[in-house]
Amino acid sequence: MARAGRLRVLWTTAAAGLLLVACGNQELPQNTLDPEGPVARKLDNLIDPVFVVAGLVFVLVQGLVLYSALRFRRRSDDEAPRQVHGNAKLELGWTVAPALILLVVSVATVGTIADINRRAEGADVVNVNVIGHQWWWEFEYPGRGVVTANELHIPAGRPVALKLTSEDVIHSFWPPKLAGKLDVIPGRENFMTVEADEPGTYFGQCAEFCGLSHADMGLRVVAHTSGDFDEWVRTNAAPAERPNEGEAGEGAALFRQKGCASCHTVNGYSAGELGPDLTHLQQRKVFAGAAFELNEQNLRVWLRDPPEEKPGSLMPNLELSEDEITKLIAYLETLK
Ligand code: CUA
């Protein structure tokens, strides 16, 4: 293909790609520019005007550069450009105008920062402690007796005050449609507010490189109606019932024999603290840092060799037989 032809193909592909991205906007689950809660909306209300201003400045500056390069280019070897020095009006203009623009942008930015950093208070507020781990999220509901992982359940239409800290390295909590991102730092407490307008599931992601499986450190925020949230809390605060018979009963015994119990809490049965609390595992749709949908097939693949599925996973390969895996899954399926 001739060079011009190849270039045309390149341009068409790039343009089509950009166009498709624009079309798919509604479908992107992690889109800062599509806020679905008041905190994220405040950020979007800052991003939009600042982007317009920056865009205009970009077009103006690039336009002038292009114009000057063409208009004042050297036309022959012996031609010297006219030498000028100093133009008070112009210099004053390009000093004052950017200063004014930056002033407006900074007032809006500082105002928004102060606004979103204000701690949510009041009887309406739900408090949750967020603890980052390599590579999963722990959510504690103080005063409610609930601990869960990877899925942050909240009531829609109410502010949720998060207190973030980390067990190991620095992570960053980021549910783009509901809030900005905030670092999750060991030995330090950071605070942020999230709120969803409507019930639904919102996707998020650890946004700070935190080791081998950083990319697999996803999260979900599940917003419920007020009644459903209370119901969820009731269910998740209850201890697990322990099966005594059949495959599930044998699985419960294996859970202790194989050492699962020393890392995982199942309220009423085990009290491990290294891995996610599994008391009501079946209330979740995902596991292992929201990297996998929770179903029998995925649990089986996971239990065969966790570090193979998720590089660096602290959960070791326990060399379980297929029969043992079947029994463990039968037990895990009773954790409703
Ligand atoms: Cu945790 Cu990246």
Residues whose N, C-alpha, C, O or C-beta is under 5 A from the ligand:
A	BS01	CUA	H133 I170 H171 S172 C206 A207 E208 F209 C210 H214 M217
